[in-house]
């Protein structure tokens, strides 16, 4: 009986020794998790998200500068900077997508897909916006208005003032000359006053109204000039001829101003920048914040996730 008990206990001891040896073998031969490598990878991913954030902010800032620039050269320079910054966003995003193929969580992938969707809309809007911004048609229209158009109008006004002064008298014809000259001068000035609101106007319907008013004034100006030219003592008047030539020049410039104004590239680019672009920028920022948070929550064996940090 004692031998049987002793044999039983010896068996237990041998079994325990074998279990301990097996556990020791597993500890020495099982590859432990590479915690340091996981931490480095997670840190790299967070840095890529931050690179995207910086490049995205740079793209938005350059776009606004392109919209607000007052020369074609500056607008083009800033537009190129915006496109280059967007390219940096693309590059960092592609690097992050490649990194997430190894050990990235489903939340990481979902968050990156959401940002990619938002950024695609960002780029679509930017493409249209930057193409508009570099044309500067409203600025060019303003430049024509306050430059060549103003000069032609001043020449018209001066020539008609001289016609009126040289022919002013208490006679019926003298009074008629003054009346017709003043009507032409005032009509041209009223057209000039209508051009700035047309340049600033975004609505096609409102621009139609302004152009209808200009056409009415134009008809009256031309009628007054034609009536002056029909008077016998003004048939060969050099000042009246100069006035007619100046008004024709003013009308040609006005047509170019209206054409540029109708394109409305500055007005439209500002509206897009303040509305659609602003909204999609917020969406991109939110999706990037969610992506960064997801990466910070990636499990690393033995290391707590950095909850709440962004």
Secondary structure in CASP SS format (residue, H / E / C, confidence):
PFRMAT SS
TARGET T0000
AUTHOR 0000-0000-0000
METHOD secondary structure of the structure
MODEL  1
X C 1.00
X H 1.00
X H 1.00
X H 1.00
X H 1.00
X H 1.00
X H 1.00
X H 1.00
X H 1.00
X H 1.00
X H 1.00
X H 1.00
X H 1.00
X H 1.00
X H 1.00
X H 1.00
X H 1.00
X H 1.00
X H 1.00
X H 1.00
X H 1.00
X H 1.00
X H 1.00
X H 1.00
X H 1.00
X H 1.00
X H 1.00
X H 1.00
X H 1.00
X C 1.00
X C 1.00
X C 1.00
X C 1.00
X C 1.00
X H 1.00
X H 1.00
X H 1.00
X H 1.00
X H 1.00
X H 1.00
X H 1.00
X H 1.00
X H 1.00
X H 1.00
X H 1.00
X H 1.00
X H 1.00
X H 1.00
X H 1.00
X H 1.00
X H 1.00
X H 1.00
X H 1.00
X H 1.00
X H 1.00
X H 1.00
X H 1.00
X H 1.00
X H 1.00
X H 1.00
X H 1.00
X H 1.00
X H 1.00
X H 1.00
X H 1.00
X H 1.00
X H 1.00
X H 1.00
X C 1.00
X C 1.00
X C 1.00
X H 1.00
X H 1.00
X H 1.00
X H 1.00
X H 1.00
X H 1.00
X H 1.00
X H 1.00
X H 1.00
X H 1.00
X H 1.00
X H 1.00
X H 1.00
X H 1.00
X H 1.00
X H 1.00
X H 1.00
X H 1.00
X H 1.00
X H 1.00
X H 1.00
X H 1.00
X H 1.00
X H 1.00
X H 1.00
X H 1.00
X H 1.00
X H 1.00
X H 1.00
X C 1.00
X C 1.00
X C 1.00
X C 1.00
X C 1.00
X H 1.00
X H 1.00
X H 1.00
X H 1.00
X H 1.00
X H 1.00
X H 1.00
X H 1.00
X H 1.00
X H 1.00
X H 1.00
X H 1.00
X H 1.00
X H 1.00
X H 1.00
X H 1.00
X H 1.00
X H 1.00
X H 1.00
X H 1.00
X H 1.00
X H 1.00
X H 1.00
X H 1.00
X H 1.00
X H 1.00
X H 1.00
X H 1.00
X C 1.00
X C 1.00
X C 1.00
X H 1.00
X H 1.00
X H 1.00
X H 1.00
X H 1.00
X H 1.00
X H 1.00
X H 1.00
X H 1.00
X H 1.00
X H 1.00
X H 1.00
X H 1.00
X H 1.00
X H 1.00
X H 1.00
X H 1.00
X H 1.00
X H 1.00
X H 1.00
X H 1.00
X H 1.00
X H 1.00
X H 1.00
X H 1.00
X H 1.00
X H 1.00
X H 1.00
X H 1.00
X H 1.00
X H 1.00
X C 1.00
X C 1.00
X C 1.00
X C 1.00
X H 1.00
X H 1.00
X H 1.00
X H 1.00
X H 1.00
X H 1.00
X H 1.00
X H 1.00
X H 1.00
X H 1.00
X H 1.00
X H 1.00
X H 1.00
X H 1.00
X H 1.00
X H 1.00
X H 1.00
X H 1.00
X H 1.00
X H 1.00
X H 1.00
X H 1.00
X H 1.00
X H 1.00
X H 1.00
X H 1.00
X H 1.00
X H 1.00
X H 1.00
X C 1.00
X C 1.00
X C 1.00
X H 1.00
X H 1.00
X H 1.00
X H 1.00
X H 1.00
X H 1.00
X H 1.00
X H 1.00
X H 1.00
X H 1.00
X H 1.00
X H 1.00
X H 1.00
X H 1.00
X H 1.00
X H 1.00
X H 1.00
X H 1.00
X H 1.00
X H 1.00
X H 1.00
X H 1.00
X H 1.00
X H 1.00
X H 1.00
X H 1.00
X H 1.00
X C 1.00
X H 1.00
X H 1.00
X H 1.00
X C 1.00
X C 1.00
X C 1.00
X H 1.00
X H 1.00
X H 1.00
X H 1.00
X H 1.00
X H 1.00
X H 1.00
X H 1.00
X H 1.00
X H 1.00
X H 1.00
X H 1.00
X H 1.00
X H 1.00
X H 1.00
X H 1.00
X H 1.00
X H 1.00
X H 1.00
X H 1.00
X H 1.00
X H 1.00
X H 1.00
X H 1.00
X H 1.00
X H 1.00
X C 1.00
X H 1.00
X H 1.00
X H 1.00
X H 1.00
X H 1.00
X H 1.00
X H 1.00
X H 1.00
X H 1.00
X H 1.00
X H 1.00
X H 1.00
X H 1.00
X H 1.00
X H 1.00
X H 1.00
X H 1.00
X H 1.00
X H 1.00
X H 1.00
X H 1.00
X H 1.00
X H 1.00
X H 1.00
X H 1.00
X H 1.00
X H 1.00
X H 1.00
X H 1.00
X H 1.00
X H 1.00
X H 1.00
X C 1.00
X C 1.00
X C 1.00
X E 1.00
X C 1.00
X C 1.00
X E 1.00
X C 1.00
X C 1.00
X C 1.00
X C 1.00
X C 1.00
X C 1.00
X C 1.00
END
